[in-house]
């Protein structure tokens, strides 16, 4: 069975897109304002590890912009 798709660029892009949607969902469900700049930065990111960090911070950040800050 060929599993190369799961390690391909396209699958990485799909995972990043999904993670970006997760970050936005958490921010929105917490009632935080998400500016167009923040939304574009999140959806424009293709690094799953960076998005994971943002997702983690989205759970507790007092403002959406603060997910980009490392503490």
N, C-alpha and C positions, 0 to 999 in steps of 0.2 A: 504494500500500500504506500503510495506516494504522499508524504506529509509535508512536502516542501512549501505548500501554500501557507502553512501555519507559521513559517519563519520568513516568509517573503515580505518585501516592502509593502505590498498591498495589505497584507494582514496586519502589519504594524500600524499602517495608516488607519485601518478600520478600528483597531484597539484604541488608538489615540483619539479618534473622533468620539468613540463611545465614552472614554474617560472624560473628555472635555464636556460632553453632555451631562455626565454625572456631577462634575464640579458645578456647572451652572444650576443643575437641579437642586443640589444641596444649598447653594446660596439663595436661590429663589424660595425654597421651602422654608428657609430660616427667616424670610422676609427682608433680606438685605437688598438694597438697591444695586443693580448691576448696570453700570454705564456701558455705552457702546464701546468705549476703549477697552474696558475690562473684558467684555464679551468677545471682542475681536482678538485680544491677546490670548484668551483661553482657547477659542476655536481655531486660531492660527497655529497653535503649538502642536508639533508632531512628535514630541519627546514623551513617551509614556511614563518614564520615571519622574520627570518634572511635573507632569499632570497629576501623578499620584501624590506628590508632595503638596500640590495645590489642593487636591481633594481632601487630604488629611487636615490641612489648615482651614479649609472651608467649613469644617464642622464647628470650629470655635472662634474664628476671626470675627471681630466686632464690626468690621466693614469689609466689603468685597475686595477692595484694593489691597488689603493687608494680607491676602493669601500669597502675594508675590514677595513679601518680606520674609527673610529668614531670621529666626530668633534664636 
